[in-house]
């Protein structure tokens, strides 16, 4: 289960990307979560995924 609060979600996702996964796609597949849902929630909060940095900025 992933956090529903956008700021908690940002922290959770960026931690997972930093410490465990080499891409957003790999993380979503492994955790069985929707990449589109995460991306949309964080975009609404003003964050976008940066592939080069492998994190939401």
N, C-alpha and C positions, 0 to 999 in steps of 0.2 A: 504494500500500500504506500502510495506517495502522498506527501502533504498537499492539502487543498489550498492553503494560504500561499499566495504568490511569492512572498519573500522567503518563507520557509521552503517552498519548492525550489526556488533559486539556490538557496544554500545547500539543500539536499542534492540536487542535480549536479551542481558544480563540484561538490565534494566527491561524489561518485565518479564524475568524469576525471577529476584530478588524480584520485587514488586507485581507481579500479578499471576504468574503461578508456580505450583509445579513440572512441567516437560515440556520438549520441545514438547512432543506429545500433551499435553493439550493446550499449546500455539498455536501450528500450527492448531489444530482442531478449536479452538475458533476464530482465526484470518483468517481461511480459506486460509492458505499458505502452500506451499509444504515443508515438513520437509527435503526431499532429496535436494531440491534446496538450502535451507539455509545451510545445512550441507556441501554440495559441495562447495558453494561459500566461506564459512569460512575455510574449509579445504585447499582450494587453497591459502588462505591468511595465512595459518599456524596455524589455531585454530581447536581444536576438542572439542566435547561436553563431559563434565564430569558429569555423572549422580549424583554422590555423592555430588558434589558442586552445581549441577543444573545451570551450566553456561559453556560458552565456554572459554577455557584456551589455 
